[in-house]
Amino acid sequence: MSAGAVLGRLADGIGFRFRRASEGIREADLGFRPAADCMSLAELMEHILDLPTWVGQSVGVQLPKAVNGPLSDWLTHIGQMLSWRRIARAPAAQADVFRGTPPRG
């Protein structure tokens, strides 16, 4: 198993989780923020979409820098999206992230 293969699988998992976390978000929910000092859902999504640039800048740098930075940040922020959607009473459909299967129905 190579470092590239591990990063590739991690990126696939992040993409799957982000798609499921962002799927079905209504325009009205994009401005939701759980507290005044938090990013809104829209700002959080924009930040998440900026992270691939940081990963691209990490190419050629030792693996722990890329994993400890943007890749870990992605997972944290996707979890925030899911939590904030639940708080806003607009939860994402349940997917099986361990098997990579989308929600049923």
Helices and strands as residue ranges (DSSP letters): H 3-22, G 27-29, H 41-58, H 63-66, I 67-71, H 72-87
